[in-house]
Amino acid sequence: MPTHHLARLPRTAIAQAAFLVACSACAQAQTAAPAAAEATLAPVTVQSGAERENPTAPVSGFVAKRGLSATKTDTPLLETPQAISVVTRDQMEAQGVQTLRQVTAYTAGAVSNYFDSRVDSFSARGATVSQYQDGLLRTYGTYNSSRPDPYTLERVEFLRGPTSVLYGQGSVGGVLNLTSKRPQAETAREVQVQVGSHARKQIAADLTGALDANGQWLYRLVAVGRDSGTQVNHVDDDRVVLAPSLTWRPSADTSLTLQGLHQKDKSGSLIGFFPWQGTQLPNQYGQIPRSTFISEPGWDAFDTENSSWGYLFSHRLNDSWTVRQNLRRTVTEVDYRTIYTSFTANAATGRPARPVFNSDNRTVVRDAVWNLNTGRMLLIDTQLEGKLNAGATQHTLLAGLDVQRNHSGQSAWRAVAPSIDVYNPVYGNFTAPSASALVRQPGVAQRQLGFYAQDQITWGRFTATLGLRHDSAKTDTEGRPAAAVDDKAWTKRAGVTYQMDGGWAPYVGYSESFQPLGGLDVYGTPYKPTRGKQWEAGVKWQPPGQGISAFVAAYQLRETNRKTNDPANPLNSLQIGEVKVNGLDAELTASLASHWDLTLAYGYTDAKIARSNAGDQGLPVASVPKQTGSAWLSHRFATEGRGGWTVGVGVRHTGSQWSGSSAISTPSATLADALLAYDAGDWRVAFNVTNLADKVHITQCLARGDCFYGQGRTYALTSTYRF
């Protein structure tokens, strides 16, 4: 990280500290106000009965009814004027998820097109989905971080549509917020052993409880160790994770949780970037096997090391005001070595700049790449929350200041590698480069400062949510002052819900987003950020006293300033591109008293290019399935408690996708999953199967010339002992 970047960090801390002091002063002034003013504060009501659900703590079953991601406050999902899904720990366990992309497999409108060892990527509503963890950005840069392990997560919240008013820069797709497992006051310990397909062997442990008799100190330790192969020959999926956390609660008003994570992964190239022929289109030698590895054994790698530390702090200043601050520092190192089907043109042979077979229809030319990637992130989010009464209305006020300091670096080497037979690969004709061949690339530093304010107003059965934010996002490329970008933007959100009898809540909402692109066109003009606007209307349903949560949401959104081709210069891009999306998301999640758990989800996305110079105006947006759907049903055969057999089955459907070319499209695919488990006291044994029929399916074909395979049948036998 450059020295000038580090020099700014103390000022970040000073700014955050000043904001904390200002928050405290504001709250203290409110406390010291005259008695007449104090009379307007909301009364404190003590309720008997079951304890209210905590949006960061464990939830029994599939249904959560409160969340943090949509408002950054503890808010019932019924009062959120935007479609949001929560995947609980119990749902992840029942469906046997092994990767983050599997977590959202039964969530409406979420699409993950790549079965990839490098990243878990998602899209929704025609655009990418940003990933956050505990309310802070999880990654910055490309292929310079580890994939999260679902075993370390308590829940995952998926907020659809533009979310910049709370999170700053991001696309119109939405936010996937991961909630880490945190220390709990009640002692709970488990050890888990798992074996499965591709010689998978994993051991994991999750231990939590109080360290002292008064419960002021709580701990949690989550650990994972794995040795595994994959469906692609010579590619491992090995992992070691250690995630300790410690909570100090000196009083009911104050909480400080320290979090740490160290993760090391060893994997390789699951994706070969195979040509259309031999994957989706026919080839005289048949379809390329999913297990084909065309890189070089012993050299190919995607090895990551990720270390992070941070804290979650909360202090209630008085009955009305609470101040919070979350901080995380992350350092990642990635050794990425791969050889894949070439995109390099050869004028002498007439080879195009896309993946194709050689004339023998068996061999392909390959590109070889070696990158050493680094990532450095410092994230701080400080919030002041107040609860006040004003006449017949109740207000939950939120003011926030968040800061990001991110840096990505890379050393790179690239070359054309010898051809290989994809139907009978023979290795050893590739000469690996030495470290001296790596060339250091300019580092990229990004700084963001955001101020946001929100008011959640309750009046009778109405709840209105109003939000406003201002961001300043600066990006500097080392040694390239002309490429410096300084973007500023205001974003807004407004919505209202109405709670009816029977747990019904219709709503309507408006939200915005902005996302800096960075870089310059050939005329030296910086690219403007893309901007998104969305209108959404829907209805939510949570019948009182029942474990059911459902919603239907219709939306219309527009994203502007997308890059399109410059007809006067093929090496340039203009910013007149515009995408319009109309769609509908519907989802039902239930955990019923008769031991049935189920999810139903459907997504309809009509994403069209509204303005463009590329001759594609009016065509669908590439790689966006128009329809997706899923259903999961499981039943526990027990009269009480967790004992007995559990049987479950799920079906997932992804519709066909426009590739961006009339020459090929991505076909639809329907896959099935299954569960068989037995609980006996402290023991649980579960057998999960993904892609039960072992269907060979293509997840995506691109106009640039390549297609990608999805995950074949995998199984896992998991034995868990709780004590």
Secondary structure by P-SEA (a helix, b strand, c coil): ccaaaaaaaaaaaaaaaaaaaaaaaaaaaaaaccaaaaaacbbbbbbccccccccccccccccccccccccccccccccccbbbbbbcaaaaaaacccccccccccccccccccccccccccccccbbbbbbccccccccccccccccccccccbbbbbccccccccccccccccbbbbccccccccccbbbbbbbccbbbbbbbbbbbbccccccccbbbbbbbbccccccccccccbbbbbbbbbbcccccbbbbbbbbbbbbbcccccccccccccccccccccccccccccccccccbbbbbbbccbbbbbcccccbbbbbbbbbbbbbbbccccccccccccccccccccccccccccccbbbbbbbbbbbbbbbbbbbbbbbbcccbbbbbbbbbbbbbbbbbbcbbbbbbbbbcccccccccbbbbccccccccbbbbbbbbbbbcccccccccbbbbbbcbbbbbbbbcccccccbbbbbbcccccbbbbbccccccccccccccccccccccccccccccbbbbbbbbbbbbbccccccccccccccccccccccccccccccccccbbbbbbbccccccccccccccbbbbbbbbbcccccccccccccccccccccccbbbbbbbccccccbbbbbbbbbbbbcccccccccbbbbbbbbbbbccccccccbbbbbbbcccccccccccccccccccccccbbbbbbbbbcc
